[in-house]
Amino acid sequence: MSITEVDKKYVMNTYNRFPVEIVSGKGSIVYSPEGKRYIDLGSGIGVTAFGIADDEWKAAIIDQISKVQHMSNLYYTEPCGQLAKMLCEKTGMSKVFFSNSGAESNECSIKAARKYAADTKGSDYYTIITLKNSFHGRTITTLAATGQDHYHELFQPLTPGFVHAEPGDIEDMKRLVSENKVAGILIECIQGEGGVIPLDKDYVLAVEKLAKENDILLMVDEVQTGNGRTGALYAYMNYGIHPDIVSTAKGLAGGLPLGATLFSEKVENALGFGEHASTFGGNPVVCSAALSILSRIDDALMEEVKEKSAFVFDFFKDAKGVESVSGMGLMIGIKTTKPAGEVLAKCMENGVLCLTAKDKIRLLPALNIPMDVLKEALEVIKEAAE
């Protein structure tokens, strides 16, 4: 049996996989079993922050594996503590809870917000406001948080206590605050799965002001936008806001599963002994990988990300078949005249791997993708869109 046949026979059929198998790679170049070369502009949906088989990342993992690969959270391990310290120092947050995925980091945010509101205002303050067109995960609770009805249809009843505001409409947000007993407001500064759509800065600032005035926790989902993706360590930093809780995952460990929920001083004690836990959260191998990634997301790299972003936006300006370009940093959506799926298939045929988001081609390349490789890939996309 081929790997395709094995996969179809034994793996749950929840992914509409492309007809491509990847067996090896380095940086932003990957290869099929037949040796076909592809430029990877998806980075595992924003995960492989420094590309495939990054040497420093690999060395950190190998070094930790040779010491201890796992201990339960009943004991201390150095990588877990050092990663939490680095995250807090880089963000000004106070405490971190480690999990395994973006959905879990959002679950922790929601759980902590409800606990904090119950402790400070009463158990009836449990409603979480999110935005329409948002995406926060695929568990029953994070699906309820997600503001897209088509994700809800097959899995009723979802966790109660979520309402969804029109993005960009502060009056609608105010209405929901007045009509509900609200524990928290959860936003993505850029709606990634919703079409790579950045929120307006004035709107985000107004949401922060509204939250503070009503003693509501402001939570920011940085699962896809975080860890250098937008030209800042976290996207909220581009907006000048100071969230109470931040959730992140994807690129944090560069290809190993890790979620993190960051808490400000205000809510650092929201969860106490026995009130939340994770078997694999804070795993020493994964945290060692994340330390190698996070330590290299510095100002110089962020300037590179901004330069590459500006190049991409300029490259597609007035390009034939391109209607618009949206996004921030190296999180970019390209609206093409042709259907996005058709453009993606042509790019794949010509050796470039892209993603889609709604009706757009979505680009999430490695943060350190070489400029010549990026240019080569953009030429393929441009030709496919014509």
N, C-alpha and C positions, 0 to 999 in steps of 0.2 A: 504494500500500500504506500502511496505517496503521502507526504506530510499533510497535504490538502485533504486527502481521503481519510487519514487518521483523525484529523481535526474535526471534520464533518461527522464522523462516526462517534467520537468520544467526548468532544467538547460541547457544552451546552450552546445551543444555536442562538446566542444573543448578540452576536457581532456580524455585521454585513461586511466581511473582510474583503479587501482588495486582492486581486490575483497576483500577489507578490509575496515571496518568502525572503526574509533577510537573514543571512547567516553570519555576517561579519561586517566590520566597519572601523573607521577611525575618524574622529572629529565629526565633520558634517557630511562625510561620504560613507555610504553603506553599499553592500553587495548582495546580489542574489546567488543561489547555488550555481547558476550558470556563469557567474562572473559579471553580470550586468551591473554597471555603476549607477548609483542614484545619489543625487544631492538631497539631503534630508532637511526640509524646511518645516517639519512638524515637531521634531525633537520629542517624540513620544507624547504628544499633546502638552508641550511645555515642560517636560520632565528633565531631559538630558541637557542641563544648563550649559555644560562645557563639552557637549558632544559625546560621541561614542568612544569608549575605552580611554578616557582621559587619564594620563599617566599619574598625576598627583592624586586623583580620586582613587584610582586602582591601588596605589601604594598604601593609602590610608586604610582601605578595606583589608588588604592582605596583612598589614601589620596588626590590625585589631583581631582578625580571625585567628592569627597565631597565638593570641593571648587568651581571649575568652569571647565566644561568639554570642552568648546570651546568659543573662542572669535575670531572675524575676525582680520586680520592683520592690521586693522586700529588702533588697540590698543596694548599696551604692555602687555605681560604676563611673569612672572619670569622664568618658565621652559625653554621657548624658548631662552631667553637671556643667561641663565646660561649654557645651552647645547652648544650654539655657542661659548661661552667663553671657555668651557672645550675642545671643539674640536680644537680651535685655539691654546690653550696653549699646547695641547698634540702633535700638528703637526707643529707648527710654521707658520701656515697659518694665514691670516688676516681677512677674512670675510667668512660667511656661508650663503647660501640660502637653506631653507628647503622646501621640496616637499613631495611626498607620496610614491615614488617607485624608483627603479633603473633606469628604462627607463626615468622617469622625471628628475632624477638627471643628466643623460647623455644629455637629451634635453637641460637642462640649460647650461651644459658645452659647447655644440655646439653653442648654441645661443650666449653665452657670447664671445666665441672665434671669431665668425664672426663679432660681434659688435666691439670688440677690434681691429680686423684687419682692419675693415672698417674705424674706427676712426683714426688709426695710419698709415695705408698704402694705403687705398683706397677701395672702395666698390667691386672692382673686386677680392680682396683677400678673397675668401670665401671657397676655397677647404679644406676639412678635409681628412687627410690620416689616414686610419686605417689598420689593418692587416688582411690578409686572415686567415680564420678559427676562426675569432673573433666572439663575440656575445655581442651586446650592448643594446638589448631591442626589443620590438615588436610594437612600434609606427611606423608610416610611415618613420619618419626621422631616428630613431635608427635602423630600419631594413635596411635602406640605408647604415648606418654606419657599420652594421654587414657584415663581410667578408665571407659569406657563401651563394652561389647562390641559394640553394634550399629554403632559407627563402624569397627570392625575387620574385619567379616565379609567385605567384598568386596575387600580389599586385602592379603591375605596373600601372602608373609610380610612382616610388619612388622619394623622395626628391633628387634633383640633387646636385652635388658638393662633391661627395665622391669618392675616389679612394683607392684601397687596395694593400698594399705591401706584398711581401713574408716575413713571419716572419723569423727572423734570418739572413736575407740577407740585409746588410746595403747598398750595392750598388744599390739594387732595390729601397730602400728608397731614396737614393740620386737622382736616376733617376726621381722619382715622384716629388721630391722637385724642380728639375730643369725644369720639364715640366709643372708645375702648379703654380698658384698663391695661396700659401698655407696659411691658417689662423691658422691651428692647426694640431698636430699629436696626435691621441687618441689610447692608447694601454691598454691591460690587461697584467700585469706582468706574470700572469698564465692564459692561455686560458682554462677556466673552462668548458663551454658547448662544447668547441672544443676538449675535451679529457683530461683535467687536465694536460696541457703541460706548464711547466714553460719556460719563455724566458731565453736565455743565458744572463748572467750578462754583459759580454763585449758588446753584441749587444745593450742592454738597455742603457748602458753608451754612446755608440756611437750614438744612437738615440737622447739622451739628448744633446750631443755635437753638433750634426747637427742642432737641433732645435735652440739652442742658437746662433750658427753662422749665422743663417738665420732669426733671430727674429721671430721664429715660436713658438706659445704656445705649451708646452708639457702638455698633459692631460692624466691622468691615471684613468681608470675605475676600481674602487675598490668595485663594487657592491657585488660581491661574495667573493673576496679575502680580504675584509676589516674587521675591528673590531675584530682583534685578530686571525682571521682564519689561518694565515700562520706562527704564532709564533712571529709576530710583529703587532703593532696596524694596520698598513697598509702595504701591500705587497711591495710597492715601497721602504719602509725603509730597506728591506733586500738587496736592490740593490744599496743603497747609492746615489739615485738621489733626485732632488728637483723639483717636478712638479709645473707648474703654476696653474693648476686646477686639483682637485681630486673629483670624484663622488663616492658616496657610498650609501648603503641602507641595505637590507636584515637583517643582525644580529644587526644593530645599535640599534633598539628598542626592540629586544628580542622577537618579535612576533606580534608587532603592526606595521602598515604601516608608514614608514618614510624614506624619501630620503634626502640626504644632498649633496650640492655641495660646496666645499671649494676652496677659491681663495687666491692666494699669494698676497703679497703687490703690485706686478707689475700690477695685474689685479683686484684689490679690488674695483675699481670704473668703471669696464667695463659695468655694468648695473646700470642705474639710475632710478629715480622715474617713475613709470608707465611702465617700459620696461620689467618687468617680475613680475609674481604674482602667488599665489596659495591659494585657499580658505582654505584648510585643512593643508597646510604646516606650520610646527611649532606649531601644535595643542598642548595645554598644557599637556593633558593626555599622548600623545605619547612621548613628550619631557621628561616628568617625568620618563616614562619607560626607555627611552634612557639614562638618567642621571644615573639610577640605574645600567645599563649595563656598560656604558663607565667608570664609576668610579671604577669598579672592574677589568677592563682589565689592569692589572699592570705587572711589571716585573716578579713577582712570577708566575702568571698565564701563562705568555708567556713561561717561562721555563718549566712548566708542559706540555704545548702544544707541545713544541719541544721534550720533553722526550717521550710523547705518540706517536708522529710522528715517532721518531727513532724506537720505539718498533714495530710499524706497519710495517715499511719497513723491519726490521730484521725478523719479524714473517713470512713474505711471501718470504723471500730469499730462493731460491731453493725449494719452495713448489711445490708439484705436481700439474700440471694443471695451474700454474701461470707463464705467460711469462715475465711480467715486472710490476714494480710498479713506478708510477710517482706522482709528486705533491710537496707540501710543507706544513709543519705544519699539521693541520687536514683537509686538502683539498687534497684528495688522490685518484688516479685512479689505478685500478688493471686490467691489461689485462690478461684475462683467455683464455685457449685453447678452452674451451666450449664457445658457444655464451653467451654474457653478460646477455641477457634476461632469458636464461635458468638457469644461476647461481642465478640471482636475485629471480626468482620464487621459487627455492629450498630453498633459505635463508628465504623467506617470510613464506614458509610452516613450517620451523623450528624456527620461532619466531624472525627473524632479518629483519628489514626494511632497504634496501639499495637503492641507486639510480644508474642510468647509465649516461654515457657521451660518445657519439659515441659508440665505441665497448668495453668500459671499465665499470667495476663496479666502482661507485663513492661513496666515503665515506665523509660525512660532519657531523660528530657527534658533539654534544654539546661540547663546549670548556672544560667544567668541568666534562665530563663523567668519572665516577670512573674507575680505572684501571681494577678491577675485572670484571666489566660489559663489558668493551672494550675487554678484553681477551676472555670472553665467546662468544661474538659476532664474533670475528675473527676466533674462532674454527669452528663456523657454516659456515662461508664463505669458510674457507679452505676445509672443508669436501664437500661443494657444488661444489667447483671447481675441485675436484679430478676426 
